Amino acid sequence: MVNKLSKRCIKLIRDFMDHEFLESAGVKLVKKRVNLIEIIKIQTEDYLHHQSALNKQIHFSFSQANIYVDVDEDKFLQVINNLVSNSLKFTRDGGKISIGMEEQEQSVIVSVSDDGIGIPEKYHATLFDRFSEARRSGLRGEPSTGLGMSIIKTIVDWHEGDIWFDSEEDRGTTFYIRLPK
């Protein structure tokens, strides 16, 4: 599992580098209509199978069985993986991580929340900046490059979406992503 997570992180960094190329070359994302619930469940299946080893409770909640949206599947799944990985890094043993999705009239809201250590308020304004000062090691010393949240924001922007969060120290964090339908 650690090997898989490492490969995913390397892919995120490569995509960040690709981002610079995409912006300069004007290349478009390869979007297709997908059942977002289905692809997120598949992407996070490993986490679910290893809940006891991770010592975290992970669950899903969806407003309906199928929610369709146009996304570049690989890129958007990197966003979800990074958010879940961060939740794992900053949630104490026995903690809870939730992935939810709600369809609205013009958009879909995806949320990833945890009851972890939260993000100190002094980092809220710069969290999505490249090499942000918000960069910090996980509870078990997991390293951070300071690029993850910037990459997430970039990918969400590419999808013409919005990302924001609510966080309180020692109470947890919830990230919200709004995607157009």
C-alpha positions as CSV (number, residue, x, y, z in Angstrom):
1,M,0.0,0.0,0.0
2,V,2.9,2.4,0.8
3,N,4.4,1.6,-2.6
4,K,1.1,2.4,-4.3
5,L,0.7,5.7,-2.4
6,S,4.3,6.6,-3.3
7,K,3.6,6.0,-6.9
8,R,0.5,8.1,-6.8
9,C,2.5,10.9,-5.1
10,I,5.1,10.7,-7.8
11,K,2.3,10.9,-10.4
12,L,1.1,14.1,-8.7
13,I,4.5,15.7,-9.0
14,R,4.8,14.7,-12.6
15,D,1.3,16.2,-13.3
16,F,2.4,19.4,-11.6
17,M,5.3,19.6,-14.1
18,D,2.9,18.7,-16.8
19,H,0.7,21.6,-15.7
20,E,3.5,24.0,-16.6
21,F,3.6,22.4,-20.0
22,L,-0.2,22.4,-20.4
23,E,-0.4,26.1,-19.6
24,S,2.4,27.1,-22.0
25,A,1.2,24.8,-24.8
26,G,-2.5,25.4,-24.4
27,V,-3.4,21.7,-24.3
28,K,-6.9,20.9,-23.0
29,L,-7.9,18.3,-20.5
30,V,-9.4,15.0,-21.8
31,K,-12.8,15.1,-20.2
32,K,-15.4,12.4,-20.4
33,R,-18.7,11.8,-18.7
34,V,-18.3,9.5,-15.8
35,N,-20.2,8.2,-12.8
36,L,-18.2,10.1,-10.2
37,I,-19.4,7.8,-7.4
38,E,-18.2,4.7,-9.2
39,I,-14.7,6.0,-10.0
40,I,-14.1,7.5,-6.5
41,K,-15.2,4.2,-4.9
42,I,-12.7,2.3,-7.2
43,Q,-10.0,4.8,-6.4
44,T,-10.4,4.5,-2.7
45,E,-11.0,0.8,-2.5
46,D,-7.5,0.1,-1.2
47,Y,-8.1,2.5,1.7
48,L,-11.3,0.7,2.6
49,H,-9.7,-2.7,2.5
50,H,-6.9,-1.5,4.8
51,Q,-9.0,0.4,7.3
52,S,-8.0,-1.8,10.3
53,A,-4.3,-1.6,9.4
54,L,-4.6,2.2,8.9
55,N,-6.5,2.3,12.2
56,K,-9.0,4.8,10.7
57,Q,-12.7,4.5,9.9
58,I,-13.4,5.4,6.3
59,H,-16.9,5.8,4.8
60,F,-18.8,7.2,1.9
61,S,-22.1,9.0,1.8
62,F,-23.9,10.0,-1.5
63,S,-27.1,11.8,-2.2
64,Q,-28.0,9.2,-4.8
65,A,-26.6,6.0,-6.5
66,N,-25.2,7.7,-9.6
67,I,-23.8,11.2,-10.2
68,Y,-22.5,12.0,-13.6
69,V,-20.1,14.8,-14.4
70,D,-17.5,15.6,-17.2
71,V,-14.0,15.2,-15.8
72,D,-10.5,14.2,-16.8
73,E,-10.7,11.0,-14.7
74,D,-7.0,10.5,-14.0
75,K,-6.4,14.1,-13.0
76,F,-9.6,14.4,-10.8
77,L,-8.8,11.1,-9.1
78,Q,-5.4,12.5,-8.1
79,V,-7.3,15.3,-6.3
80,I,-9.4,12.8,-4.3
81,N,-6.3,10.6,-3.6
82,N,-4.3,13.6,-2.3
83,L,-7.2,14.8,-0.1
84,V,-7.7,11.3,1.4
85,S,-4.0,10.8,1.8
86,N,-3.8,14.1,3.7
87,S,-6.7,13.1,5.9
88,L,-4.9,9.8,6.7
89,K,-1.7,11.7,7.5
90,F,-3.4,14.2,9.9
91,T,-6.0,12.0,11.6
92,R,-5.2,10.2,14.8
93,D,-5.6,6.5,15.2
94,G,-9.2,5.6,15.6
95,G,-10.3,8.7,13.7
96,K,-12.9,9.0,11.0
97,I,-12.6,10.0,7.3
98,S,-15.6,10.6,5.2
99,I,-16.0,11.1,1.4
100,G,-19.3,12.5,0.3
101,M,-21.0,13.7,-2.8
102,E,-24.2,15.7,-3.3
103,E,-25.8,16.5,-6.6
104,Q,-27.2,20.0,-6.9
105,E,-29.1,21.7,-9.7
106,Q,-26.1,23.1,-11.6
107,S,-23.2,21.3,-9.8
108,V,-21.9,18.5,-7.8
109,I,-20.3,18.9,-4.4
110,V,-17.6,16.4,-3.4
111,S,-16.4,16.5,0.2
112,V,-13.5,14.9,2.0
113,S,-13.6,15.4,5.8
114,D,-11.8,14.1,8.8
115,D,-11.8,14.5,12.6
116,G,-8.0,15.0,12.6
117,I,-5.7,17.7,13.9
118,G,-7.0,20.4,11.6
119,I,-5.2,23.2,9.9
120,P,-4.0,26.1,12.0
121,E,-5.8,29.4,11.1
122,K,-2.5,31.1,10.3
123,Y,-2.2,28.8,7.2
124,H,-5.7,29.2,5.9
125,A,-5.0,32.1,3.5
126,T,-2.0,30.5,1.9
127,L,-2.9,26.8,1.9
128,F,-3.3,26.5,-1.9
129,D,-0.1,28.4,-2.7
130,R,2.9,26.6,-4.2
131,F,5.5,25.7,-1.5
132,S,3.1,27.1,1.1
133,E,4.3,27.6,4.7
134,A,1.4,25.4,5.6
135,R,3.5,22.4,4.6
136,R,4.1,20.1,7.6
137,S,4.9,16.5,8.3
138,G,2.1,14.0,9.0
139,L,1.5,12.6,12.5
140,R,3.8,9.7,11.8
141,G,6.5,11.9,10.2
142,E,5.3,11.6,6.6
143,P,7.1,14.2,4.5
144,S,5.4,17.0,2.5
145,T,6.7,18.9,-0.5
146,G,4.3,21.8,-0.1
147,L,3.0,21.2,-3.6
148,G,0.0,18.9,-3.0
149,M,-2.6,21.6,-2.2
150,S,-1.4,23.8,-5.1
151,I,-1.7,20.9,-7.5
152,I,-5.2,20.1,-6.2
153,K,-6.3,23.7,-6.7
154,T,-4.8,23.7,-10.2
155,I,-6.6,20.6,-11.2
156,V,-9.9,21.8,-9.8
157,D,-9.4,25.1,-11.6
158,W,-8.8,23.2,-14.9
159,H,-12.2,21.6,-14.4
160,E,-13.8,25.0,-13.9
161,G,-14.6,24.1,-10.3
162,D,-14.1,25.7,-6.9
163,I,-12.4,24.3,-3.8
164,W,-12.6,25.6,-0.3
165,F,-12.3,24.2,3.2
166,D,-13.5,24.5,6.8
167,S,-11.0,23.6,9.5
168,E,-10.6,24.0,13.2
169,E,-7.5,22.9,15.1
170,D,-8.0,19.6,17.0
171,R,-11.5,19.2,15.5
172,G,-10.8,18.3,11.8
173,T,-11.0,19.6,8.3
174,T,-13.5,19.3,5.5
175,F,-12.5,20.1,1.9
176,Y,-15.3,20.9,-0.6
177,I,-15.1,20.7,-4.4
178,R,-17.8,22.1,-6.6
179,L,-17.8,20.8,-10.1
180,P,-20.2,22.0,-12.9
181,K,-22.5,19.4,-14.3
